[in-house]
């Protein structure tokens, strides 16, 4: 029997899950399916959701903007074959 307080399941990557949930059409159910495929002995869906909500509630207001879209680099290449000299 494991010692009390020791987790047997692999802890999900909560910051990554949080960012993925910001994407369109992504749900906790989809992310749990991916998690459980990687670790079949992981948390059941209800516990996974509960732990995510607990983790999310601990985020400070300043950390809620944790997910940022990658910056877009301007296209500095010159067009080719445009006929300009």
Secondary structure as GFF3:
##gff-version 3
##sequence-region A 1 85
A	DSSP	alpha_helix	14	20	.	.	.	ID=ss1
A	DSSP	alpha_helix	28	38	.	.	.	ID=ss2
A	DSSP	alpha_helix	45	57	.	.	.	ID=ss3
A	DSSP	three_ten_helix	61	65	.	.	.	ID=ss4
###
